[in-house]
Amino acid sequence: MTKTPAPRNRTLTLTQEEQQYFATHLRTISEPVKLEDVLNATICQNAAEVIPNLPDDSVDLLFLDPPYNLKKVFNNLTFSELALGDYEVWLENWVVQLTRLLKSTASVYVCSDWRSSAAVHRVLERHFIIRNRITWEREKGRGAKANWKNCLEDIWFCTASDDYVFNVEDVKLQKRVIAPYKDDAGRPKDWIEQEDGRFRQTYPSNLWTDLTVPFWSMPENTDHPTQKPEKLLARVILASSNEGDVILDPFLGSGTTSVVAKKLRRNYIGIEIDETYCCYAEKRLQLAEQDASVQGYADGFFWERNTFSQQPRSNGSGNQQ
């Protein structure tokens, strides 16, 4: 018996008819292709078969979210935990193949957890210039009685050279002011007064605590077990690419990278081995044509988690974030 979802449950679903329809939009690659042949495509295939056929020097931004070194079930596929050295070899194999695709001005972001972070660092320093390690808070998850609760993940930020894009003005944060200081003339000091509160605009750091892991009341949520928030990808894409640039995600999952790239007027190439997740990506891409908002990003700023605005916003709905 199918369980009736709660009234506020906005998790994206796929009917059998939708999956059959969106499956007709998916691509496979069996020979070398030109860039224009795969732009804005969802490729349903093992990335190891696709990458050798993609063109050299074509990618401006690589977002790499490989399976973490944990036993994890992805629909019909299972990734098994490896010894840390073996995981390093596994990841090195992917990075070596992908490096050829990058422009000399490209940026690279690689996701990991604390268990594999050291191995990821060793691989990346052999191929790129490591610029930073971003840590972001996953507020979701069970507590641990005999250990500290694990609620953090890492994202390594690298570049192919010293010539790279970083649009810091595009990724500023809007933070609510707790202590609204004023200057001697009584004017706001480094903050602005708005109808819905007092806010300060700040530059981003490498500690991200304003993200919400997709869950059942968010329309971007799918049943993918390791889905990244659209807000996270928006920050990466705005900072490290320009409109019209090409973004590659070889472990696309349910499509977040492609969807956000489309919303922010970038080109994308998404590769995912699982057909169901590819169909989720295609459905989300279709929905993005009607709604280009990113929850938590509005008026050119990223807002703190649980910020609420009653005012209409140009790139968002003013929802809780």
PyMOL commands that set and color helices and strands:
alter all, ss='L'
color gray80, all
select helices_A, chain A and resi 16-23+35-38+47-53+84-99+117-125+168-171+230-240+256-263+275-288
alter helices_A, ss='H'
color red, helices_A
select strands_A, chain A and resi 41-44+59-64+72-74+77-79+102-112+129-137+152-159+173-176+192-194+197-202+207-208+246-249+267-272+297-298+301-303
alter strands_A, ss='S'
color yellow, strands_A
deselect
rebuild
show_as cartoon
